[in-house]
Amino acid sequence: MPSPIGRRIHVIGNTSSGKSTLGAQLASAIGVPAVELDALNWLPGWVGLNATDPAEFERRIAEATAGDGWVVAGSYSNFSEKVFWDRLQTVVWLDLPLHLILRRVITRSWRRSRRRELLWGTNYERFWPQLAVWRKEDSLVWWAVTQQRRKRRSILAKMADPRWAHIRFIRLTSEREVDAFRSAIEAACRTSA
């Protein structure tokens, strides 16, 4: 089914920006697999392949993006650029305000902790460590704050980089823009079916 944004898409942004949710929605609308990089990375006990076995993480990403269509959700930019950005058609950048990101980090973490939601592998999120910004290895609040500017600078540099001139970048800066974008893609895909 034709898609106005192509069939090889990468949804990126800060933690809790809605990458996985939007990625799954776009994949469903377009009719391609959804690939969640966190699901490929995290092993039981919050062991990340990106740090412990980078070659295996790259292999998993390559396998998941081997087809002619997919929507990848997650940043892991060093791995993404190396494995599939040369075949990428569109980057959807969720560049939401930090106050919204922080609210989502806290509410999502609280919900996951209270409901004991199973995450990747056998992992469960714990709420209180997210607030412990002095323990940066455990705190998504710390991560969100420190990554916001860094990610923005990095993505703006990629948009200007001639290596990625073949990629269409779509920057969404509010919940309203994200909702309108998703609705427009879903409508376009229904119309062309």
Residue, then its C-alpha position, 0 to 999 in steps of 0.5 A: m500500500p502506498s505511503p506518502i512517507g515511504r516504507r522505511i521510516h525511523v521514529i526518533g526523539n527523547t525518552s517518553s516522546g512517544k516513539s514506540t506508540l507512533g511507530a506502531q501506529l504508522a507501521s499498522a497504517i502502512g502495512v509494514p513491521a514495527v521494529e522497537l529498538d529497545a526490544l532488540n537491545w534489552l536483555p533480562g536484568w536491564v542488560g543492554l546489548n548496545a553496551t555488552d555485545p554491540a555486534e549482536f545488537e547490530r545483527r538484530i537490527a540488521e535482521a529486523t530491517a532486512g525487508d523492503g518496509w519497516v518502521v523503526a522506533g528508538s534512537y540508538s543513533n550510532f547503530s541506526e546510522k550504521v545499519f539502516w540509514d543508508r536505506l532510510q526514506t523518512v525520519v520522523w523526529l518527535d521534538l517535544p518540549l522538555h516539560l511534556i517529556l518529564r511529565r510523561v517520564i513520571t506518569r509512564s514510570w508510575r503506571r508501569s511500576r503500579r501495574r507491574e508491566l513487563l517490559w523487554g526480556t523480564n524487566y520491570e520498571r521501578f518508579w522511585p529510581q526515576l526521580a533519583v537524579w543524583r543516580k544518573e544510571d537509574s534515572l530517566v528524569w536525569w536522562a531526559v534532561t541531559q539528552q534534550r539539547r544533545k539530541r536536538r543538536s545531533i539531529l539538526a546536524k544530521m539534517a544538514d549532513p550531505r550523507w543523509a540528503h536522501i532522507r526526508f526529515i519531519r519534525l513534530t514539536s507538539e502533541r497536536e502536530v503528532d496527532a495531526f501527522r498520524s491522522a493524515i498518514e492513516a487517512a492517506c493510506r486508507t484512501s490509497a488502499 
